[in-house]
Each structure stands twice: as structure tokens, then as C-alpha cells.
């Protein structure tokens, strides 16, 4: 049987590794923003949509959205209207708060640097990032022919489980 203190030490180490990885992913996303001219475009445009940023920087609109959402989750950008559909949200500089919780920031870091670019390189393409929100899964379920779905009450910060119905 594992001693309670050993478990606490392992959990503390795991938490530190996730935190450090999240910070590294956020730094790499900042580097991408600098290299792709995303911050410069935002500075010039003011509050801008994903399409406006994509047009100004010659990147895919879907990638612009993921980067903008990741930057907002990390607190580097502000989103004027987060309740609007993703294509209509406007992002701007500067924002110096981190509204995303640590798990969301971790997931967006992976999304910007791996998951979304990997799925965008495949054909046929469904540009899937790491952060899957309920409206996205609802759309996918409808396209796949499911009449309804539900979010299952599984308490896990890294995973959200769904059940699809007929």
C-alpha cells in the first residue's frame, strides 16, 4: 500500500509538470504570435475577428481562431463578446488577466502547437483542436446522424465524456 505522503508528493510533482508544460506551451504560442505577425495585426486592427486576423496575416481562419482563443484563455488577449458565435468574436490587446483555468490553458497550448495543425494537415479535414466545446460536439453528432447527446457527469478536469443517442 502506498503511503499517503508518497501519493501527495507524486500529485505535487504531476501538478508542477502540468503547470510547467502549460507555461512552456504559452511561451511557444507567444513566439508564434510574434513570428506570424498576429500581435502586430491586432495592434493595427484594434478589436478584430478571426477572419480579419487571418486576412491580415495570411493564415487559415480556423488557426487564427484557435490562437486567439488560446491567447484569451491565457490572459494575453481580451475577447469583447465571448458569448457570440466563434466567427463573430472580437479580440484585442492588451488584457492582463487569465480568465482560463489552468486545465483550459494547458489544453489550448497543445491545441495551438500540435492538435489543430496536425488535423489541418489531413484530408479530408475537420479542423479539430484540443478544446472541444459542447456546440462543436452537438454539430458533429447531428452530422453523424445522432438525434441527441448528453454530457456525462464524469468528474475529470482533462476529459469531457458524451453519450450519443439514436
N, C-alpha and C positions, 0 to 999 in steps of 0.2 A: 504494500500500500504506500502511496506517495505521501510524504509529509506535507502538511498544509503550507509550510514556509517554502518548500520546493515549488509547489504549484504557484504561489504568489510570485516567486522570483521568475518563473517561466512566463507568467502572464505579464509581468512588468517588462521583461525583455521583448516579448511579442509586441506589446504596445509601443515600446520605443522603436522597434524596427519598422512598424507601420507608420509611425509619425515621421521618422527619418526618411522613409521612402516617399511619403507624401510631399515632404519639403523638397526632396530632390526632383520629383516629378513636376512640382510647381516651378522650380527654377528652370528646368528644361522647357517648360511651356512659355516662360518669360523670354527665354532665348529665342524660341520660335517666333514669338510676337515681335521681337526686335528684328530678326533676320527677314521675316516675311513682310515687314513694314506695317504690321497690324496696329501697333500703338501710334505710329505716325499717321496712319489713315484716320484713326479715331480722333486724334488731336486736330486734324484738319476738318473732319466732317462734323464734329460735335456728337450729339446723340445719333447713333446710326443703327440700322438693321443689319442682319446677316448679309442680305443681298447687297447693300451699299458697301459694306466692308469687303465682300468678295469681289465686287466690281472694281473697287479702288486698288485692290492688291493682287488681282488675277489668281485667286484661289477658289476652290469649289465652295459654293454657298453652304453646303452641309458641313464642311470642315470649318468654315467661318463660325457657324452656329456653335459647334462643339467647343471651339477655342473660346468664344465669347462666354458661353455658359460656364466653362471651367474657370475662366478668369473671374467671373462674377461669384462663383462658389468659393473661390479662394479669397475674395475680397479685394481684388485688384481693379475691378471694374464695377460700376453700378448698372443696374437694369431699371429703367424708368417704369416699366409696366410688366412685371413678371407674370401676371395672370393672363396676359394676351396670348394668342397662339404664337408658337416659337418664331414663325416668319415675320411677325409684326413687332416683336420686342425690340426696344431700342437700348443700346448700351453706350456708356460714356465713361470718360476719365474725369477726375480721379475719384476713387472710392477707397476709403481706408478702413473698411470693416470686412470681416469674413463671415458672411451670412451662412455659408455652407458648413455643415457639421464635419468633423474630421473624416468620417467614412465617405461622405459625398465628395470631399476634396480629394481623397485618395482615389476614388473611382474615376473622377474626371481626369486626374493626372494620367492614369492608364489609358483612358479613352482617347485623349488628345495625342498621346505619344505612340500608342500601339493599336488598340482595338478598332477605332474608326479608320485610320489609314489602311489597316490590313483588310477590312471589309470593303473599303472603296476600291481596292486593287483587284477584287474578284468580279467575275461576270457569270451570271447576272448579278447585279449589285443591289443590296439593301444596305444602305449606309448605317450600320449599327455601331453605336458607341457602347461604352460600358454602362452608362446610366440609362436604364430603361424605365421610363415613366409609364404610368397607367394608361394614358391616352395612346401611346405607341403600341403597347401590348393589345389594347382594345382594337386598334386598326388592324394589326396583324391577325388577331383572332377572327375578325369579320372577313378579311380576305381569304383566310383558310377555311371559311365556312362554318365557324362556330357561332352559335346564336348568342351566347353569353359567356362570361368568365367571371371569376372572383379572385380576389387577392386572399390567399390563405393566411391564417393567423399564426405564422411561424416567426418566433422571436429570434431574429438573427440580423445583425447590423449589415452584413455583407450581401445577403441574398434576400430576394423577394420571390415568393412562390405563388403561382397562379394555377387555377383549375379551369379548364375549358369545358364547356357543355354544348352538346349537340348543335 
